[in-house]
Amino acid sequence: MTLGAQTDRSTTTFQALVLAGSRGPSDPVAQVAGVSHKCFASISGVPMIVRVVDALAASPWIGDIAIAIEDPGLVTTVPALDALGGRLSAFKAAETPSLSVRKALEGRDLGFPLLVTTADHALLTPEILDLFLRGALESDADIVAGLAPARVIQAAYPETRRTYLRFRGEGFSGANLFALLSPQALHAIDFWRRIERQRKRPWQLAKAFGLGNLLAYALRRHSLNEAMARISPRLGCRAEAVVLPVAEAAIDVDKPADLELVEKILSNRPRVEEIRPISAGGHYAGG
């Protein structure tokens, strides 16, 4: 489905792709949890991937859901997933996340608009999805990424360590939420694929992003919105960001310490009870 000017976005249904690739049993989280794949690590008695799929299935924005995983047969061994029947499918993950997204769109029934998230996003809720997808549909972008402000995360969970993108006046952490709103977004996926191949070659990365853009980023010359506008030509499509004023949106489970934190959060607050917009530069969801 291609979203155009005449599309009634208030009735838009997204298909969803959950990236569940992993390093197998050698993954530190998988080792601590004693499972073959990190996504099956249990938090408060529920595997992470089930929490993610439950949030997607409960969202009125989401239709069909696909999981990219090394062994698709594993999905049918989880009763909570198997119970979704025809609404849920699984396929063998490709070598890299970008290739899995390409594979989902080219070889399956998934189309646009497409939500992409990860199987370790254990704190994902329908409320967070609502904020992100409403914000994405209010944009004029082809691809939209979800981000959470550093100050919101640090205020709520000072003990957590996250990777932050620093822009003029504000830092952000990725929320593992991406909305592909039109086929033009595939140009960004192809760019992502090139970056994956060049991740150990700094000068090739610099060439891909442009030295001027990297210098401006290093000096924090641009706001988030300005940076997205500058990088869009490199991506080959219009890219924007939706800022989610919810700390939990950016807390995934990359390491054992994250597993402990998420367990603590879910034991004290099973769901995000209140989401308030905050005032700052950039496009903020929920305002």
Secondary structure, DSSP 8 states (H G I E B T S, - for coil): ----TT--GGG--EEEEEE----GGGSHHHHHHT-SSGGG-EETTEEHHHHHHHHHHH-TTEEEEEEEES-GGGGGGSHHHHTTGGGEEEEE--SSHHHHHHHHHHHSS--SSEEEEETT-TT--HHHHHHHHHHHHTS--SEEEEEEEHHHHHHH-TT-----EEETTEEEEEEEEEEE-STTHHHHHHHHHHHHHTTT-HHHHHHHH-HHHHHHHHTT-S-HHHHHHHHHHHHTS-EEEEE---GGGG---SSHHHHHHHHHHHHH-SS---------SS-BTT-
